[in-house]
Structures are given as C-alpha cells and as structure tokens.
C-alpha cells in the first residue's frame, strides 16, 4: 500500500501536499500506478481545499480560465 492511499485529502496538511507534489515532480515511481495514485490524491485535495494545491496546479494539467 502506498503512502497516497493512507492519506485523507480532506485533512491533509500543506506539508503532506508538498510531499505528494514533490513525488510527482520527481516522477521517480517504480510503476505508473504510484504516480496515478498521487495524481488522484492531489486532484482530490484540490476539490476539498483548492488553496493547498494552488502552487501545484501545473501538476494536475488543469486549464485555468483567465477571462
């Protein structure tokens, strides 16, 4: 079981979000499933607490409407 599956996206701290983002940035996973789990976790955090994910939006590849 990966660290991602043990975290609740509703209660993650800024430090925990940063750790997930760092893993995604490094992209040093042993399988695609690890990166996918972290990506889904970061996306779930964005849903529950968008302010925590704002510095890492580029990792989610979300389009930002600037209009």
CHARMM-style PDB file with segment names, atoms N, HN, CA, C and O in Angstrom:
ATOM      1  N   UNK     1       0.842  -1.176   0.000  1.00  0.00      PROA
ATOM      2  CA  UNK     1       0.000   0.000   0.000  1.00  0.00      PROA
ATOM      3  C   UNK     1       0.889   1.241   0.000  1.00  0.00      PROA
ATOM      4  O   UNK     1       1.826   1.343   0.791  1.00  0.00      PROA
ATOM      5  N   UNK     2       0.588   2.175  -0.887  1.00  0.00      PROA
ATOM      6  HN  UNK     2      -0.174   2.092  -1.530  1.00  0.00      PROA
ATOM      7  CA  UNK     2       1.409   3.378  -0.979  1.00  0.00      PROA
ATOM      8  C   UNK     2       0.972   4.412   0.049  1.00  0.00      PROA
ATOM      9  O   UNK     2      -0.112   4.326   0.625  1.00  0.00      PROA
ATOM     10  N   UNK     3       1.835   5.379   0.259  1.00  0.00      PROA
ATOM     11  HN  UNK     3       2.716   5.448  -0.209  1.00  0.00      PROA
ATOM     12  CA  UNK     3       1.525   6.456   1.200  1.00  0.00      PROA
ATOM     13  C   UNK     3       0.275   7.204   0.775  1.00  0.00      PROA
ATOM     14  O   UNK     3      -0.479   7.681   1.624  1.00  0.00      PROA
ATOM     15  N   UNK     4       0.046   7.312  -0.515  1.00  0.00      PROA
ATOM     16  HN  UNK     4       0.658   6.924  -1.204  1.00  0.00      PROA
ATOM     17  CA  UNK     4      -1.102   8.048  -1.032  1.00  0.00      PROA
ATOM     18  C   UNK     4      -2.424   7.457  -0.570  1.00  0.00      PROA
ATOM     19  O   UNK     4      -3.362   8.193  -0.263  1.00  0.00      PROA
ATOM     20  N   UNK     5      -2.503   6.146  -0.521  1.00  0.00      PROA
ATOM     21  HN  UNK     5      -1.742   5.549  -0.771  1.00  0.00      PROA
ATOM     22  CA  UNK     5      -3.765   5.514  -0.173  1.00  0.00      PROA
ATOM     23  C   UNK     5      -4.068   5.623   1.317  1.00  0.00      PROA
ATOM     24  O   UNK     5      -5.178   5.301   1.741  1.00  0.00      PROA
ATOM     25  N   UNK     6      -3.121   6.062   2.106  1.00  0.00      PROA
ATOM     26  HN  UNK     6      -2.220   6.324   1.761  1.00  0.00      PROA
ATOM     27  CA  UNK     6      -3.333   6.188   3.537  1.00  0.00      PROA
ATOM     28  C   UNK     6      -3.709   7.601   3.954  1.00  0.00      PROA
ATOM     29  O   UNK     6      -3.989   7.840   5.128  1.00  0.00      PROA
ATOM     30  N   UNK     7      -3.722   8.537   3.020  1.00  0.00      PROA
ATOM     31  HN  UNK     7      -3.494   8.343   2.066  1.00  0.00      PROA
ATOM     32  CA  UNK     7      -3.985   9.930   3.337  1.00  0.00      PROA
ATOM     33  C   UNK     7      -5.420  10.309   2.978  1.00  0.00      PROA
ATOM     34  O   UNK     7      -5.956   9.865   1.963  1.00  0.00      PROA
ATOM     35  N   UNK     8      -6.029  11.133   3.823  1.00  0.00      PROA
ATOM     36  HN  UNK     8      -5.594  11.494   4.648  1.00  0.00      PROA
ATOM     37  CA  UNK     8      -7.374  11.637   3.575  1.00  0.00      PROA
ATOM     38  C   UNK     8      -7.237  13.024   2.952  1.00  0.00      PROA
ATOM     39  O   UNK     8      -6.727  13.932   3.608  1.00  0.00      PROA
ATOM     40  N   UNK     9      -7.671  13.215   1.717  1.00  0.00      PROA
ATOM     41  HN  UNK     9      -8.086  12.478   1.184  1.00  0.00      PROA
ATOM     42  CA  UNK     9      -7.486  14.509   1.054  1.00  0.00      PROA
ATOM     43  C   UNK     9      -8.208  15.656   1.749  1.00  0.00      PROA
ATOM     44  O   UNK     9      -7.873  16.819   1.528  1.00  0.00      PROA
ATOM     45  N   UNK    10      -9.186  15.346   2.581  1.00  0.00      PROA
ATOM     46  HN  UNK    10      -9.458  14.401   2.761  1.00  0.00      PROA
ATOM     47  CA  UNK    10      -9.930  16.404   3.292  1.00  0.00      PROA
ATOM     48  C   UNK    10      -9.158  16.971   4.467  1.00  0.00      PROA
ATOM     49  O   UNK    10      -9.456  18.069   4.937  1.00  0.00      PROA
ATOM     50  N   UNK    11      -8.161  16.225   4.948  1.00  0.00      PROA
ATOM     51  HN  UNK    11      -7.919  15.333   4.566  1.00  0.00      PROA
ATOM     52  CA  UNK    11      -7.466  16.658   6.166  1.00  0.00      PROA
ATOM     53  C   UNK    11      -5.960  16.806   5.984  1.00  0.00      PROA
ATOM     54  O   UNK    11      -5.225  16.925   6.964  1.00  0.00      PROA
ATOM     55  N   UNK    12      -5.502  16.800   4.743  1.00  0.00      PROA
ATOM     56  HN  UNK    12      -6.100  16.704   3.947  1.00  0.00      PROA
ATOM     57  CA  UNK    12      -4.054  16.875   4.511  1.00  0.00      PROA
ATOM     58  C   UNK    12      -3.508  18.246   4.874  1.00  0.00      PROA
ATOM     59  O   UNK    12      -4.173  19.268   4.700  1.00  0.00      PROA
ATOM     60  N   UNK    13      -2.300  18.245   5.375  1.00  0.00      PROA
ATOM     61  HN  UNK    13      -1.760  17.415   5.517  1.00  0.00      PROA
ATOM     62  CA  UNK    13      -1.615  19.485   5.739  1.00  0.00      PROA
ATOM     63  C   UNK    13      -0.852  20.015   4.519  1.00  0.00      PROA
ATOM     64  O   UNK    13      -0.629  19.281   3.556  1.00  0.00      PROA
ATOM     65  N   UNK    14      -0.456  21.282   4.565  1.00  0.00      PROA
ATOM     66  HN  UNK    14      -0.637  21.878   5.347  1.00  0.00      PROA
ATOM     67  CA  UNK    14       0.363  21.813   3.463  1.00  0.00      PROA
ATOM     68  C   UNK    14       1.645  21.007   3.251  1.00  0.00      PROA
ATOM     69  O   UNK    14       2.096  20.848   2.116  1.00  0.00      PROA
ATOM     70  N   UNK    15       2.227  20.504   4.322  1.00  0.00      PROA
ATOM     71  HN  UNK    15       1.861  20.633   5.244  1.00  0.00      PROA
ATOM     72  CA  UNK    15       3.450  19.709   4.211  1.00  0.00      PROA
ATOM     73  C   UNK    15       3.200  18.399   3.486  1.00  0.00      PROA
ATOM     74  O   UNK    15       4.011  17.978   2.661  1.00  0.00      PROA
ATOM     75  N   UNK    16       2.076  17.751   3.789  1.00  0.00      PROA
ATOM     76  HN  UNK    16       1.417  18.093   4.459  1.00  0.00      PROA
ATOM     77  CA  UNK    16       1.744  16.499   3.121  1.00  0.00      PROA
ATOM     78  C   UNK    16       1.468  16.726   1.630  1.00  0.00      PROA
ATOM     79  O   UNK    16       1.873  15.923   0.789  1.00  0.00      PROA
ATOM     80  N   UNK    17       0.785  17.812   1.316  1.00  0.00      PROA
ATOM     81  HN  UNK    17       0.456  18.463   2.000  1.00  0.00      PROA
ATOM     82  CA  UNK    17       0.521  18.146  -0.084  1.00  0.00      PROA
ATOM     83  C   UNK    17       1.834  18.406  -0.814  1.00  0.00      PROA
ATOM     84  O   UNK    17       2.009  17.974  -1.953  1.00  0.00      PROA
ATOM     85  N   UNK    18       2.747  19.104  -0.166  1.00  0.00      PROA
ATOM     86  HN  UNK    18       2.604  19.455   0.760  1.00  0.00      PROA
ATOM     87  CA  UNK    18       4.049  19.380  -0.774  1.00  0.00      PROA
ATOM     88  C   UNK    18       4.814  18.083  -1.047  1.00  0.00      PROA
ATOM     89  O   UNK    18       5.479  17.963  -2.076  1.00  0.00      PROA
ATOM     90  N   UNK    19       4.725  17.117  -0.138  1.00  0.00      PROA
ATOM     91  HN  UNK    19       4.185  17.214   0.697  1.00  0.00      PROA
ATOM     92  CA  UNK    19       5.400  15.831  -0.337  1.00  0.00      PROA
ATOM     93  C   UNK    19       4.851  15.105  -1.563  1.00  0.00      PROA
ATOM     94  O   UNK    19       5.613  14.552  -2.356  1.00  0.00      PROA
ATOM     95  N   UNK    20       3.532  15.108  -1.715  1.00  0.00      PROA
ATOM     96  HN  UNK    20       2.913  15.557  -1.071  1.00  0.00      PROA
ATOM     97  CA  UNK    20       2.912  14.479  -2.874  1.00  0.00      PROA
ATOM     98  C   UNK    20       3.360  15.187  -4.151  1.00  0.00      PROA
ATOM     99  O   UNK    20       3.707  14.542  -5.141  1.00  0.00      PROA
ATOM    100  N   UNK    21       3.349  16.515  -4.117  1.00  0.00      PROA
ATOM    101  HN  UNK    21       3.068  17.038  -3.313  1.00  0.00      PROA
ATOM    102  CA  UNK    21       3.761  17.297  -5.280  1.00  0.00      PROA
ATOM    103  C   UNK    21       5.228  17.035  -5.628  1.00  0.00      PROA
ATOM    104  O   UNK    21       5.580  16.942  -6.804  1.00  0.00      PROA
ATOM    105  N   UNK    22       6.071  16.919  -4.625  1.00  0.00      PROA
ATOM    106  HN  UNK    22       5.785  16.994  -3.669  1.00  0.00      PROA
ATOM    107  CA  UNK    22       7.488  16.638  -4.874  1.00  0.00      PROA
ATOM    108  C   UNK    22       7.673  15.279  -5.541  1.00  0.00      PROA
ATOM    109  O   UNK    22       8.500  15.128  -6.440  1.00  0.00      PROA
ATOM    110  N   UNK    23       6.896  14.289  -5.092  1.00  0.00      PROA
ATOM    111  HN  UNK    23       6.224  14.412  -4.362  1.00  0.00      PROA
ATOM    112  CA  UNK    23       6.984  12.965  -5.724  1.00  0.00      PROA
ATOM    113  C   UNK    23       6.548  13.048  -7.184  1.00  0.00      PROA
ATOM    114  O   UNK    23       7.175  12.451  -8.060  1.00  0.00      PROA
ATOM    115  N   UNK    24       5.474  13.789  -7.442  1.00  0.00      PROA
ATOM    116  HN  UNK    24       4.965  14.274  -6.730  1.00  0.00      PROA
ATOM    117  CA  UNK    24       5.011  13.934  -8.822  1.00  0.00      PROA
ATOM    118  C   UNK    24       6.038  14.670  -9.680  1.00  0.00      PROA
ATOM    119  O   UNK    24       6.268  14.298 -10.831  1.00  0.00      PROA
ATOM    120  N   UNK    25       6.650  15.707  -9.128  1.00  0.00      PROA
ATOM    121  HN  UNK    25       6.463  16.010  -8.193  1.00  0.00      PROA
ATOM    122  CA  UNK    25       7.678  16.458  -9.860  1.00  0.00      PROA
ATOM    123  C   UNK    25       8.866  15.567 -10.199  1.00  0.00      PROA
ATOM    124  O   UNK    25       9.390  15.625 -11.312  1.00  0.00      PROA
ATOM    125  N   UNK    26       9.289  14.746  -9.247  1.00  0.00      PROA
ATOM    126  HN  UNK    26       8.864  14.700  -8.344  1.00  0.00      PROA
ATOM    127  CA  UNK    26      10.458  13.884  -9.452  1.00  0.00      PROA
ATOM    128  C   UNK    26      10.147  12.744 -10.416  1.00  0.00      PROA
ATOM    129  O   UNK    26      11.030  12.271 -11.132  1.00  0.00      PROA
ATOM    130  N   UNK    27       8.899  12.308 -10.430  1.00  0.00      PROA
ATOM    131  HN  UNK    27       8.183  12.692  -9.848  1.00  0.00      PROA
ATOM    132  CA  UNK    27       8.462  11.232 -11.316  1.00  0.00      PROA
ATOM    133  C   UNK    27       9.386  10.013 -11.238  1.00  0.00      PROA
ATOM    134  O   UNK    27       9.778   9.443 -12.256  1.00  0.00      PROA
ATOM    135  N   UNK    28       9.716   9.638 -10.027  1.00  0.00      PROA
ATOM    136  HN  UNK    28       9.398  10.102  -9.200  1.00  0.00      PROA
ATOM    137  CA  UNK    28      10.621   8.504  -9.817  1.00  0.00      PROA
ATOM    138  C   UNK    28       9.853   7.304  -9.254  1.00  0.00      PROA
ATOM    139  O   UNK    28      10.278   6.688  -8.277  1.00  0.00      PROA
ATOM    140  N   UNK    29       8.743   6.988  -9.868  1.00  0.00      PROA
ATOM    141  HN  UNK    29       8.398   7.489 -10.661  1.00  0.00      PROA
ATOM    142  CA  UNK    29       7.909   5.891  -9.409  1.00  0.00      PROA
ATOM    143  C   UNK    29       8.389   4.578 -10.019  1.00  0.00      PROA
ATOM    144  O   UNK    29       8.966   4.561 -11.106  1.00  0.00      PROA
ATOM    145  N   UNK    30       8.147   3.496  -9.318  1.00  0.00      PROA
ATOM    146  HN  UNK    30       7.678   3.510  -8.435  1.00  0.00      PROA
ATOM    147  CA  UNK    30       8.509   2.187  -9.843  1.00  0.00      PROA
ATOM    148  C   UNK    30       7.445   1.653 -10.802  1.00  0.00      PROA
ATOM    149  O   UNK    30       7.704   0.736 -11.581  1.00  0.00      PROA
ATOM    150  N   UNK    31       6.237   2.240 -10.737  1.00  0.00      PROA
ATOM    151  HN  UNK    31       6.026   2.985 -10.104  1.00  0.00      PROA
ATOM    152  CA  UNK    31       5.182   1.867 -11.675  1.00  0.00      PROA
ATOM    153  C   UNK    31       4.293   3.079 -11.923  1.00  0.00      PROA
ATOM    154  O   UNK    31       4.296   4.044 -11.159  1.00  0.00      PROA
ATOM    155  N   UNK    32       3.547   3.004 -12.993  1.00  0.00      PROA
ATOM    156  HN  UNK    32       3.545   2.220 -13.614  1.00  0.00      PROA
ATOM    157  CA  UNK    32       2.637   4.095 -13.331  1.00  0.00      PROA
ATOM    158  C   UNK    32       1.533   4.231 -12.283  1.00  0.00      PROA
ATOM    159  O   UNK    32       0.950   5.305 -12.132  1.00  0.00      PROA
ATOM    160  N   UNK    33       1.250   3.174 -11.578  1.00  0.00      PROA
ATOM    161  HN  UNK    33       1.723   2.302 -11.700  1.00  0.00      PROA
ATOM    162  CA  UNK    33       0.171   3.208 -10.601  1.00  0.00      PROA
ATOM    163  C   UNK    33       0.491   4.105  -9.411  1.00  0.00      PROA
ATOM    164  O   UNK    33      -0.419   4.696  -8.828  1.00  0.00      PROA
ATOM    165  N   UNK    34       1.748   4.217  -9.044  1.00  0.00      PROA
ATOM    166  HN  UNK    34       2.487   3.737  -9.517  1.00  0.00      PROA
ATOM    167  CA  UNK    34       2.145   5.119  -7.964  1.00  0.00      PROA
ATOM    168  C   UNK    34       1.915   6.565  -8.339  1.00  0.00      PROA
ATOM    169  O   UNK    34       1.398   7.346  -7.540  1.00  0.00      PROA
ATOM    170  N   UNK    35       2.291   6.922  -9.541  1.00  0.00      PROA
ATOM    171  HN  UNK    35       2.711   6.287 -10.190  1.00  0.00      PROA
ATOM    172  CA  UNK    35       2.089   8.308  -9.980  1.00  0.00      PROA
ATOM    173  C   UNK    35       0.610   8.601 -10.151  1.00  0.00      PROA
ATOM    174  O   UNK    35       0.153   9.701  -9.838  1.00  0.00      PROA
ATOM    175  N   UNK    36      -0.135   7.638 -10.641  1.00  0.00      PROA
ATOM    176  HN  UNK    36       0.236   6.745 -10.895  1.00  0.00      PROA
ATOM    177  CA  UNK    36      -1.570   7.833 -10.813  1.00  0.00      PROA
ATOM    178  C   UNK    36      -2.264   8.029  -9.465  1.00  0.00      PROA
ATOM    179  O   UNK    36      -3.155   8.869  -9.340  1.00  0.00      PROA
ATOM    180  N   UNK    37      -1.861   7.266  -8.472  1.00  0.00      PROA
ATOM    181  HN  UNK    37      -1.137   6.584  -8.574  1.00  0.00      PROA
ATOM    182  CA  UNK    37      -2.438   7.407  -7.133  1.00  0.00      PROA
ATOM    183  C   UNK    37      -2.143   8.788  -6.558  1.00  0.00      PROA
ATOM    184  O   UNK    37      -3.026   9.419  -5.977  1.00  0.00      PROA
ATOM    185  N   UNK    38      -0.907   9.262  -6.715  1.00  0.00      PROA
ATOM    186  HN  UNK    38      -0.189   8.750  -7.187  1.00  0.00      PROA
ATOM    187  CA  UNK    38      -0.559  10.593  -6.215  1.00  0.00      PROA
ATOM    188  C   UNK    38      -1.304  11.679  -6.985  1.00  0.00      PROA
ATOM    189  O   UNK    38      -1.742  12.664  -6.392  1.00  0.00      PROA
ATOM    190  N   UNK    39      -1.453  11.509  -8.306  1.00  0.00      PROA
ATOM    191  HN  UNK    39      -1.097  10.708  -8.788  1.00  0.00      PROA
ATOM    192  CA  UNK    39      -2.165  12.491  -9.114  1.00  0.00      PROA
ATOM    193  C   UNK    39      -3.622  12.591  -8.671  1.00  0.00      PROA
ATOM    194  O   UNK    39      -4.163  13.688  -8.535  1.00  0.00      PROA
ATOM    195  N   UNK    40      -4.255  11.432  -8.445  1.00  0.00      PROA
ATOM    196  HN  UNK    40      -3.816  10.541  -8.555  1.00  0.00      PROA
ATOM    197  CA  UNK    40      -5.650  11.430  -7.989  1.00  0.00      PROA
ATOM    198  C   UNK    40      -5.771  12.034  -6.588  1.00  0.00      PROA
ATOM    199  O   UNK    40      -6.739  12.734  -6.293  1.00  0.00      PROA
ATOM    200  N   UNK    41      -4.806  11.766  -5.744  1.00  0.00      PROA
ATOM    201  HN  UNK    41      -4.019  11.197  -5.984  1.00  0.00      PROA
ATOM    202  CA  UNK    41      -4.819  12.340  -4.404  1.00  0.00      PROA
ATOM    203  C   UNK    41      -4.710  13.861  -4.480  1.00  0.00      PROA
ATOM    204  O   UNK    41      -5.452  14.569  -3.800  1.00  0.00      PROA
ATOM    205  N   UNK    42      -3.799  14.363  -5.293  1.00  0.00      PROA
ATOM    206  HN  UNK    42      -3.196  13.787  -5.846  1.00  0.00      PROA
ATOM    207  CA  UNK    42      -3.635  15.813  -5.430  1.00  0.00      PROA
ATOM    208  C   UNK    42      -4.903  16.437  -6.009  1.00  0.00      PROA
ATOM    209  O   UNK    42      -5.303  17.527  -5.601  1.00  0.00      PROA
ATOM    210  N   UNK    43      -5.525  15.757  -6.945  1.00  0.00      PROA
ATOM    211  HN  UNK    43      -5.200  14.871  -7.276  1.00  0.00      PROA
ATOM    212  CA  UNK    43      -6.769  16.265  -7.526  1.00  0.00      PROA
ATOM    213  C   UNK    43      -7.884  16.286  -6.476  1.00  0.00      PROA
ATOM    214  O   UNK    43      -8.686  17.220  -6.455  1.00  0.00      PROA
ATOM    215  N   UNK    44      -7.944  15.288  -5.620  1.00  0.00      PROA
ATOM    216  HN  UNK    44      -7.292  14.530  -5.637  1.00  0.00      PROA
ATOM    217  CA  UNK    44      -8.947  15.257  -4.550  1.00  0.00      PROA
ATOM    218  C   UNK    44      -8.708  16.379  -3.556  1.00  0.00      PROA
ATOM    219  O   UNK    44      -9.659  16.999  -3.080  1.00  0.00      PROA
ATOM    220  N   UNK    45      -7.455  16.645  -3.239  1.00  0.00      PROA
ATOM    221  HN  UNK    45      -6.682  16.142  -3.625  1.00  0.00      PROA
ATOM    222  CA  UNK    45      -7.142  17.762  -2.341  1.00  0.00      PROA
ATOM    223  C   UNK    45      -7.601  19.071  -2.985  1.00  0.00      PROA
ATOM    224  O   UNK    45      -8.144  19.940  -2.303  1.00  0.00      PROA
ATOM    225  N   UNK    46      -7.389  19.213  -4.282  1.00  0.00      PROA
ATOM    226  HN  UNK    46      -6.948  18.507  -4.836  1.00  0.00      PROA
ATOM    227  CA  UNK    46      -7.813  20.423  -4.991  1.00  0.00      PROA
ATOM    228  C   UNK    46      -9.314  20.622  -4.889  1.00  0.00      PROA
ATOM    229  O   UNK    46      -9.786  21.757  -4.825  1.00  0.00      PROA
ATOM    230  N   UNK    47     -10.058  19.546  -4.873  1.00  0.00      PROA
ATOM    231  HN  UNK    47      -9.674  18.624  -4.925  1.00  0.00      PROA
ATOM    232  CA  UNK    47     -11.510  19.629  -4.746  1.00  0.00      PROA
ATOM    233  C   UNK    47     -11.904  20.093  -3.350  1.00  0.00      PROA
ATOM    234  O   UNK    47     -12.791  20.934  -3.207  1.00  0.00      PROA
ATOM    235  N   UNK    48     -11.259  19.556  -2.323  1.00  0.00      PROA
ATOM    236  HN  UNK    48     -10.539  18.872  -2.440  1.00  0.00      PROA
ATOM    237  CA  UNK    48     -11.622  19.850  -0.940  1.00  0.00      PROA
ATOM    238  C   UNK    48     -10.976  21.118  -0.403  1.00  0.00      PROA
ATOM    239  O   UNK    48     -11.575  21.828   0.406  1.00  0.00      PROA
ATOM    240  N   UNK    49      -9.763  21.406  -0.845  1.00  0.00      PROA
ATOM    241  HN  UNK    49      -9.276  20.829  -1.502  1.00  0.00      PROA
ATOM    242  CA  UNK    49      -9.034  22.563  -0.316  1.00  0.00      PROA
ATOM    243  C   UNK    49      -8.150  23.149  -1.422  1.00  0.00      PROA
ATOM    244  O   UNK    49      -6.935  22.950  -1.412  1.00  0.00      PROA
ATOM    245  N   UNK    50      -8.748  23.864  -2.368  1.00  0.00      PROA
ATOM    246  HN  UNK    50      -9.734  24.025  -2.376  1.00  0.00      PROA
ATOM    247  CA  UNK    50      -8.004  24.352  -3.530  1.00  0.00      PROA
ATOM    248  C   UNK    50      -6.802  25.224  -3.194  1.00  0.00      PROA
ATOM    249  O   UNK    50      -5.828  25.239  -3.946  1.00  0.00      PROA
ATOM    250  N   UNK    51      -6.848  25.944  -2.089  1.00  0.00      PROA
ATOM    251  HN  UNK    51      -7.640  25.932  -1.478  1.00  0.00      PROA
ATOM    252  CA  UNK    51      -5.721  26.810  -1.727  1.00  0.00      PROA
ATOM    253  C   UNK    51      -4.435  26.020  -1.507  1.00  0.00      PROA
ATOM    254  O   UNK    51      -3.347  26.510  -1.810  1.00  0.00      PROA
ATOM    255  N   UNK    52      -4.551  24.803  -0.983  1.00  0.00      PROA
ATOM    256  HN  UNK    52      -5.435  24.405  -0.737  1.00  0.00      PROA
ATOM    257  CA  UNK    52      -3.360  23.991  -0.727  1.00  0.00      PROA
ATOM    258  C   UNK    52      -2.684  23.546  -2.020  1.00  0.00      PROA
ATOM    259  O   UNK    52      -1.473  23.325  -2.044  1.00  0.00      PROA
ATOM    260  N   UNK    53      -3.449  23.415  -3.078  1.00  0.00      PROA
ATOM    261  HN  UNK    53      -4.433  23.594  -3.059  1.00  0.00      PROA
ATOM    262  CA  UNK    53      -2.931  22.867  -4.331  1.00  0.00      PROA
ATOM    263  C   UNK    53      -2.532  23.957  -5.319  1.00  0.00      PROA
ATOM    264  O   UNK    53      -1.874  23.676  -6.322  1.00  0.00      PROA
ATOM    265  N   UNK    54      -2.916  25.171  -5.048  1.00  0.00      PROA
ATOM    266  HN  UNK    54      -3.450  25.399  -4.234  1.00  0.00      PROA
ATOM    267  CA  UNK    54      -2.656  26.263  -5.998  1.00  0.00      PROA
ATOM    268  C   UNK    54      -1.219  26.306  -6.517  1.00  0.00      PROA
ATOM    269  O   UNK    54      -1.029  26.488  -7.719  1.00  0.00      PROA
ATOM    270  N   UNK    55      -0.196  26.147  -5.667  1.00  0.00      PROA
ATOM    271  HN  UNK    55      -0.351  25.999  -4.690  1.00  0.00      PROA
ATOM    272  CA  UNK    55       1.178  26.181  -6.202  1.00  0.00      PROA
ATOM    273  C   UNK    55       1.528  24.993  -7.102  1.00  0.00      PROA
ATOM    274  O   UNK    55       2.553  25.007  -7.783  1.00  0.00      PROA
ATOM    275  N   UNK    56       0.683  23.977  -7.102  1.00  0.00      PROA
ATOM    276  HN  UNK    56      -0.149  23.966  -6.548  1.00  0.00      PROA
ATOM    277  CA  UNK    56       0.994  22.748  -7.831  1.00  0.00      PROA
ATOM    278  C   UNK    56       0.005  22.463  -8.966  1.00  0.00      PROA
ATOM    279  O   UNK    56      -0.035  21.344  -9.476  1.00  0.00      PROA
ATOM    280  N   UNK    57      -0.782  23.445  -9.361  1.00  0.00      PROA
ATOM    281  HN  UNK    57      -0.750  24.354  -8.946  1.00  0.00      PROA
ATOM    282  CA  UNK    57      -1.783  23.228 -10.402  1.00  0.00      PROA
ATOM    283  C   UNK    57      -1.164  22.721 -11.699  1.00  0.00      PROA
ATOM    284  O   UNK    57      -1.803  21.979 -12.445  1.00  0.00      PROA
ATOM    285  N   UNK    58       0.058  23.113 -11.965  1.00  0.00      PROA
ATOM    286  HN  UNK    58       0.577  23.715 -11.359  1.00  0.00      PROA
ATOM    287  CA  UNK    58       0.713  22.646 -13.194  1.00  0.00      PROA
ATOM    288  C   UNK    58       0.851  21.123 -13.223  1.00  0.00      PROA
ATOM    289  O   UNK    58       0.916  20.526 -14.298  1.00  0.00      PROA
ATOM    290  N   UNK    59       0.895  20.498 -12.056  1.00  0.00      PROA
ATOM    291  HN  UNK    59       0.842  20.983 -11.183  1.00  0.00      PROA
ATOM    292  CA  UNK    59       0.998  19.043 -11.998  1.00  0.00      PROA
ATOM    293  C   UNK    59      -0.316  18.349 -12.351  1.00  0.00      PROA
ATOM    294  O   UNK    59      -0.331  17.194 -12.777  1.00  0.00      PROA
ATOM    295  N   UNK    60      -1.407  19.069 -12.167  1.00  0.00      PROA
ATOM    296  HN  UNK    60      -1.395  20.007 -11.821  1.00  0.00      PROA
ATOM    297  CA  UNK    60      -2.708  18.494 -12.478  1.00  0.00      PROA
ATOM    298  C   UNK    60      -3.108  18.736 -13.922  1.00  0.00      PROA
ATOM    299  O   UNK    60      -4.083  18.162 -14.408  1.00  0.00      PROA
ATOM    300  N   UNK    61      -2.363  19.579 -14.602  1.00  0.00      PROA
ATOM    301  HN  UNK    61      -1.572  20.046 -14.208  1.00  0.00      PROA
ATOM    302  CA  UNK    61      -2.626  19.909 -16.000  1.00  0.00      PROA
ATOM    303  C   UNK    61      -4.052  20.390 -16.194  1.00  0.00      PROA
ATOM    304  O   UNK    61      -4.714  20.023 -17.164  1.00  0.00      PROA
ATOM    305  N   UNK    62      -4.521  21.215 -15.266  1.00  0.00      PROA
ATOM    306  HN  UNK    62      -3.982  21.513 -14.477  1.00  0.00      PROA
ATOM    307  CA  UNK    62      -5.854  21.788 -15.381  1.00  0.00      PROA
ATOM    308  C   UNK    62      -5.775  23.089 -16.165  1.00  0.00      PROA
ATOM    309  O   UNK    62      -4.822  23.855 -16.023  1.00  0.00      PROA
ATOM    310  N   UNK    63      -6.761  23.325 -16.974  1.00  0.00      PROA
ATOM    311  HN  UNK    63      -7.535  22.702 -17.089  1.00  0.00      PROA
ATOM    312  CA  UNK    63      -6.805  24.576 -17.707  1.00  0.00      PROA
ATOM    313  C   UNK    63      -7.388  25.641 -16.795  1.00  0.00      PROA
ATOM    314  O   UNK    63      -8.416  25.427 -16.153  1.00  0.00      PROA
ATOM    315  N   UNK    64      -6.732  26.779 -16.743  1.00  0.00      PROA
ATOM    316  HN  UNK    64      -5.897  26.953 -17.265  1.00  0.00      PROA
ATOM    317  CA  UNK    64      -7.191  27.877 -15.905  1.00  0.00      PROA
ATOM    318  C   UNK    64      -7.813  28.918 -16.816  1.00  0.00      PROA
ATOM    319  O   UNK    64      -7.184  29.378 -17.769  1.00  0.00      PROA
ATOM    320  N   UNK    65      -9.064  29.292 -16.516  1.00  0.00      PROA
ATOM    321  HN  UNK    65      -9.575  28.919 -15.741  1.00  0.00      PROA
ATOM    322  CA  UNK    65      -9.753  30.310 -17.284  1.00  0.00      PROA
ATOM    323  C   UNK    65      -9.314  31.668 -16.775  1.00  0.00      PROA
ATOM    324  O   UNK    65      -9.614  32.043 -15.641  1.00  0.00      PROA
ATOM    325  N   UNK    66      -8.608  32.398 -17.611  1.00  0.00      PROA
ATOM    326  HN  UNK    66      -8.365  32.092 -18.532  1.00  0.00      PROA
ATOM    327  CA  UNK    66      -8.059  33.691 -17.200  1.00  0.00      PROA
ATOM    328  C   UNK    66      -8.969  34.854 -17.599  1.00  0.00      PROA
ATOM    329  O   UNK    66      -8.591  36.014 -17.438  1.00  0.00      PROA
ATOM    330  N   UNK    67     -10.167  34.555 -18.120  1.00  0.00      PROA
ATOM    331  HN  UNK    67     -10.474  33.612 -18.250  1.00  0.00      PROA
ATOM    332  CA  UNK    67     -11.103  35.618 -18.500  1.00  0.00      PROA
ATOM    333  C   UNK    67     -11.855  36.141 -17.325  1.00  0.00      PROA
ATOM    334  OT1 UNK    67     -12.684  37.039 -17.472  1.00  0.00      PROA
TER     335      UNK     67
END
